[in-house]
Amino acid sequence: MNRQVAGEISLAVYHFGYFSLARPIGYRCTKDSTGERNMTNLEPLSWEPALELGIAAIDAQHQALFAEYNAMCDAFIAEAGAEQLNRMFIGLVDHIETHFRDEEALMRQLRHPEFGSHRAEHQRLLEQVREVRDRAKQGQVVLTLQMLSFLRGWVRDHILNEDSKILTKQH
């Protein structure tokens, strides 16, 4: 499905810890290539205790990324303009880069033995999304249901399966 839609996002969304994840979103209605409305399972990222690392700054960044992703999904479903959605995607990728730098700096500070493999995982994602971000900066419409699904899966799985091993709960 090649959807070319966009939406607006509040700049306050990414100010770590200063947003609300409490709005209900879930199954959404989209249009297929014929213009017919179809239900699709475009699930939001929901924050849950199992995702907490116990490191306030990193947990806040993860929550902010979830909120920003969810706002982008809402805009996608609302069928707003492509230019706005590209701006949202560019902002999300920029914020992912910032988060990865912060997370890696913490791992270096802790002299974590899996820093290299964790950083390599970050670089793999960034290679993929930077290419799409660069196309978005050129004004090309890039956000698809497949891209949203990919981002959702990668972010959630990375926190559960990688970050949880590396940045264990701090007491």
Helices and strands as residue ranges (DSSP letters): G 11-14, E 28-31, E 37-40, G 49-51, H 56-78, H 82-110, H 115-137, H 145-158, I 159-163, H 164-166
